[in-house]
């Protein structure tokens, strides 16, 4: 499998069950951000990019969003 988890972003201003995981697919050189709310993967919110910095900033930006 070519997909591996890079990191998890935990939010300071949201419940602990809200977080984002960042994955890298080395085969197609793409990063994906998978968002979780109340521990449930929000598939429709997944974000894809070829830039790690963009993926991290996108994951962190959700800390200040309303539920």
ChimeraX attribute file (.defattr): number of C-alpha atoms within 10 A of each C-alpha:
attribute: neighborCount
match mode: 1-to-1
recipient: residues
	/A:1	6
	/A:2	9
	/A:3	15
	/A:4	12
	/A:5	13
	/A:6	13
	/A:7	13
	/A:8	16
	/A:9	17
	/A:10	17
	/A:11	18
	/A:12	12
	/A:13	12
	/A:14	17
	/A:15	14
	/A:16	12
	/A:17	13
	/A:18	21
	/A:19	24
	/A:20	27
	/A:21	20
	/A:22	22
	/A:23	20
	/A:24	23
	/A:25	15
	/A:26	12
	/A:27	9
	/A:28	10
	/A:29	12
	/A:30	16
	/A:31	25
	/A:32	24
	/A:33	27
	/A:34	21
	/A:35	23
	/A:36	17
	/A:37	15
	/A:38	13
	/A:39	13
	/A:40	11
	/A:41	16
	/A:42	13
	/A:43	11
	/A:44	8
	/A:45	11
	/A:46	15
	/A:47	16
	/A:48	18
	/A:49	15
	/A:50	14
	/A:51	13
	/A:52	18
	/A:53	11
	/A:54	15
	/A:55	23
	/A:56	19
	/A:57	10
	/A:58	16
	/A:59	23
	/A:60	16
	/A:61	11
	/A:62	18
	/A:63	19
	/A:64	11
	/A:65	8
	/A:66	7
	/A:67	10
